[in-house]
């Protein structure tokens, strides 16, 4: 077996790919790497909060953030082709300033919140479902913003809010 074939076979086994050809193995490896990166980012956010206090660590661990790219034209029946994001945040316990922190993070990315459904209270669950337009001025100046960047910014805003609240 040649060196390249051995390496592809090793890559296939590490990523648990069932693919037979080189391109499919590489696509599977790329997906696997993205999954690992997401897990590392979540673990990093959780460990940062754990280091500040044990109470905040459980808050981050109980945090769920999902961001998906959406075609706003299908939602608003607009004639122009616009992309945006559906952002969902769920936490077992709200924190003071959490909503403001998340909205500022979206604004910093140049995302305009078009619609939002929010529920929270002092020491109760926090839920945010938002639809944002990626057509903001900052986005045009700083380059493309994707769902992963939005998710990371929201997680950082949550971590900052938790750490600031415990300081």
C-alpha positions as CSV (number, residue, x, y, z in Angstrom):
1,X,0.0,0.0,0.0
2,X,1.4,3.4,-1.0
3,X,2.0,6.2,1.6
4,X,-1.0,8.2,0.4
5,X,-3.3,5.3,0.5
6,X,-2.2,4.5,4.1
7,X,-2.8,8.0,5.1
8,X,-6.2,8.1,3.5
9,X,-7.0,4.8,5.2
10,X,-5.9,6.2,8.6
11,X,-7.9,9.4,8.0
12,X,-10.9,7.3,7.1
13,X,-10.6,5.2,10.3
14,X,-10.0,8.2,12.6
15,X,-13.1,10.1,11.2
16,X,-15.2,6.9,11.1
17,X,-15.9,7.5,7.5
18,X,-17.5,4.9,5.3
19,X,-16.5,6.7,2.1
20,X,-14.6,4.8,-0.6
21,X,-13.1,7.6,-2.6
22,X,-10.5,10.3,-1.7
23,X,-12.9,13.3,-2.1
24,X,-15.6,11.8,0.1
25,X,-13.1,10.8,2.8
26,X,-11.8,14.4,2.8
27,X,-15.3,15.8,3.0
28,X,-16.1,13.5,6.0
29,X,-12.8,14.5,7.6
30,X,-13.7,18.2,7.2
31,X,-17.1,17.6,8.9
32,X,-15.4,15.7,11.7
33,X,-12.9,18.5,12.3
34,X,-15.8,21.1,12.4
35,X,-17.6,19.0,15.0
36,X,-14.4,18.7,17.1
37,X,-13.9,22.5,16.8
38,X,-17.4,23.2,18.0
39,X,-16.9,20.8,21.0
40,X,-13.6,22.6,21.9
41,X,-15.2,26.0,21.7
42,X,-18.0,24.9,24.0
43,X,-15.6,23.3,26.4
44,X,-13.5,26.4,26.4
45,X,-16.5,28.6,27.2
46,X,-17.5,26.2,30.0
47,X,-14.1,26.0,31.5
48,X,-13.7,29.8,31.5
49,X,-16.8,30.1,33.5
50,X,-15.8,27.3,35.8
51,X,-12.6,29.1,36.7
52,X,-14.5,32.2,37.8
53,X,-16.9,30.3,40.1
54,X,-18.7,27.0,40.4
55,X,-22.1,28.6,40.1
56,X,-21.4,30.2,36.7
57,X,-19.9,27.0,35.3
58,X,-23.2,25.2,35.7
59,X,-24.9,28.2,34.0
60,X,-22.7,27.9,30.9
61,X,-23.0,24.1,30.9
62,X,-26.8,24.5,30.8
63,X,-26.5,27.0,28.0
64,X,-27.6,26.0,24.5
65,X,-26.9,28.3,21.5
66,X,-27.8,27.4,18.0
67,X,-27.4,29.6,14.9
68,X,-28.5,28.7,11.4
69,X,-28.3,30.6,8.2
70,X,-31.7,31.3,6.6
71,X,-32.9,32.8,3.4
72,X,-34.8,35.9,4.5
73,X,-36.7,36.1,1.2
74,X,-38.6,32.9,2.0
75,X,-39.6,34.4,5.3
76,X,-40.5,37.9,4.2
77,X,-41.5,37.4,0.6
78,X,-39.0,40.2,-0.4
79,X,-37.8,40.6,-4.0
80,X,-34.1,40.9,-3.1
81,X,-31.9,38.0,-2.1
82,X,-31.0,38.4,1.5
83,X,-29.3,36.0,4.0
84,X,-29.8,36.1,7.7
85,X,-29.5,34.0,10.8
86,X,-32.0,32.3,13.1
87,X,-30.5,32.5,16.6
88,X,-31.7,30.5,19.6
89,X,-30.3,30.8,23.1
90,X,-31.6,28.8,26.0
91,X,-30.2,28.9,29.6
92,X,-31.5,27.5,32.8
93,X,-31.0,30.8,34.6
94,X,-31.0,34.3,33.4
95,X,-28.3,36.8,34.4
96,X,-28.4,40.6,34.8
97,X,-27.5,42.3,31.5
98,X,-27.6,39.0,29.5
99,X,-30.0,40.2,26.8
100,X,-28.2,43.5,26.3
101,X,-24.8,41.6,26.1
102,X,-26.1,39.2,23.4
103,X,-27.8,42.0,21.4
104,X,-24.6,44.1,21.5
105,X,-22.6,41.1,20.3
106,X,-25.0,40.8,17.3
107,X,-24.8,44.5,16.7
108,X,-20.9,44.4,16.7
109,X,-21.1,41.8,13.9
110,X,-23.4,44.1,11.9
111,X,-26.5,41.9,12.4
112,X,-29.8,43.7,12.6
113,X,-32.4,41.9,14.7
114,X,-35.6,41.8,12.6
115,X,-37.7,39.9,15.0
116,X,-37.2,38.4,18.5
117,X,-39.1,36.4,21.1
118,X,-37.5,36.7,24.6
119,X,-38.5,35.4,28.0
120,X,-36.6,35.8,31.2
121,X,-36.7,37.0,34.7
122,X,-34.5,37.2,37.7
123,X,-33.2,33.8,38.6
124,X,-35.5,32.1,36.0
125,X,-34.8,30.6,32.6
126,X,-33.6,32.7,29.7
127,X,-34.9,32.1,26.2
128,X,-34.1,34.1,23.1
129,X,-35.3,33.3,19.6
130,X,-34.2,35.9,17.1
131,X,-34.1,36.5,13.4
132,X,-31.3,38.7,12.2
133,X,-30.3,40.2,8.9
134,X,-26.7,39.9,8.0
135,X,-26.9,43.1,5.8
136,X,-25.4,45.4,8.4
137,X,-22.7,48.0,7.7
138,X,-20.1,46.3,9.9
139,X,-20.4,43.1,8.1
140,X,-19.7,44.7,4.7
141,X,-16.6,46.4,6.2
142,X,-15.3,43.4,8.1
143,X,-16.1,40.6,5.5
144,X,-18.4,37.7,5.6
145,X,-20.1,36.6,8.8
146,X,-21.2,33.0,9.0
147,X,-23.3,31.1,11.5
148,X,-20.3,29.8,13.3
149,X,-19.0,33.4,13.9
150,X,-22.4,34.5,15.2
151,X,-22.6,31.5,17.5
152,X,-19.1,32.1,18.9
153,X,-19.9,35.8,19.4
154,X,-23.1,34.9,21.4
155,X,-21.2,32.4,23.5
156,X,-18.5,34.9,24.3
157,X,-21.1,37.5,25.2
158,X,-22.8,35.0,27.6
159,X,-19.4,34.1,29.1
160,X,-18.5,37.7,29.6
161,X,-21.9,38.5,31.2
162,X,-21.5,35.5,33.6
163,X,-17.9,36.4,34.5
164,X,-18.8,40.1,35.0
165,X,-21.7,39.1,37.2
166,X,-19.5,37.0,39.4
167,X,-16.6,39.5,39.7
